[in-house]
Amino acid sequence: MPLREPGTIDTVGCVGAGTIGGGWAAYFLAHGLRVRVWDPSPTAGEKLERLIDAAWPALTELGLAEGADPSAWSVHSDLAEALEGVGFVQESAPEDLAMKQDLLAEVAAAAPPDVVIASSTSGYSMTEMATTAAQAGLADRLVVGHPFNPPYLIPLVEVVGGEATDAAAVDWAAEFYERIGKSVIRMDREVPGFIANRLQEALWREALHMVDAGEATVDQIDRSITDGPGLRWPLQGPMLTFALAGGEGGMAHMLDHFGPSLLAPWTRLTAPELTDDLRQKVIDGCEDEIAGRSFTELVAARDASIIAIRRLSQELRASLPGAAEKPTTGGAGANTGDMGASTGERAGGTGASA
């Protein structure tokens, strides 16, 4: 399958300008790319401008590619017009399977034939999203490019194809994302919810159970992570963390020593019923924790924290033995950036991911 060279791309298409799609647009712009956006909402341009304005200070602090222009974007209501001349497409429509099936088929028909199309879906497999496109013989360029929110700061992207996806398209997407500074996990197979969302969802479900049962408050749950295991995860992740917990015996000792606890009732992975009472408890707990701070203030604090943690983590990794052999995401120079992508997006017209 003939595809353009990833290093030659100067214009990308964003299908959907919600939180995720807009975050992708800001990220692409920071890497010196032009962005053409399709979104049917009459207020899409205004919302996108606000999102880019809010993201640009953080992107600037991390480092912009030469020629990066926060105004190098346009919004179109006609899909074919929006995809004219693009070298890559990132779809970020709402998490509605039927909508994505139809939309991806339309995008595949409208985009140039040598262009890879990636979906920001939170959990659908490309095999199920590509059914309509596959019927028309248009699914070979469709891949999942699952980001984490906010896409312009968090580097992770999980890449995987569907049954009808050409392996060359998956390879191309992984290379393109790496070129613009993303930390890419090229998944070996399709998994519902991918990797990061499955882990995040397990923690989220247990948290809801604890709130529902009166075992912990929202604030206690959040601090149990931010002041506990969350401090270890940015550098080593949960698996290596447990290996270190095994002492000099490593993971083998950890599994032998704590293996019996796997049978203990420490987790309840089945989600609790989202009753009105549980819903209100979670909402009230979050409002108490927010303590009157505005959404803008919370986003600014989050972004500043992510930047600080990423920089510190990179400095620490660079100082560790063997660091030279390990891949890193660098600063944003000439399409190699140090920026990155969600809890599922449902509002704002278009955009989804987790």
Summary of the structure (lengths in Angstrom):
residues: 354
radius of gyration: 20.9
end to end distance: 30.3
largest distance: 61.0
contacts: 1180
relative contact order: 0.17
helix: 50%
strand: 11%
